[in-house]
Amino acid sequence: MRKILLVMLSVSLLSIVANAAPFKKEVCDLGWEHVHHDHSEEAYQYAWCSANNGVMEYQNKDFTRVDCLTDTHAVEFDFANKWHESIGQALHYSTMTGKRAKVVLILDDPKAQMTYFKRIKRIGKKYNFDTEYVTNDILKINNEGKCFYSNCKCNN
């Protein structure tokens, strides 16, 4: 009985810790909970890609799309909560294009989410791909909380 209580307590504590993750959550109209981001991934992608003379949404032969293709890199953008997904995509795009893989992690809250970038950086070092992170600073957000990118969800 004591063992069962300990397991139940452990599960409860893990659920509390998991929900205290450094991400804002919201519930959509269908009742599903997901991570909320004030700005779209595309806004960050556009800002970074423009500054690095890249091509956005470059289509590969297999119809997958590189978020940004530069002269040297096939770049995948993802929010910190999806850090693990970005690795496989960047490596696939690198294979398809012959360019070096790069993950640009989007940190909505850099203080709270830096741990995710450190994970990516450590894995990048081990498996030989480049890493970088961007914050809201790249979006040049105005006093009303709107960014420069007209297609961003903050402007709709």
ABEGO torsion letter per residue (X at the ends): XAAAAAAAAAAAAAAAAAAABABBBBBBAAGBBBBBBABBAAAAAAAAAAAAGBBBGBBBAAGBBBABBBAABBBBBBBAAAAAAAAAAAAAAAAAAGBBBBBBBBBABAAAAAAAAAAAAAAAAAAGBBBBBBBAAAAGBBAAGBBABAABAAAX
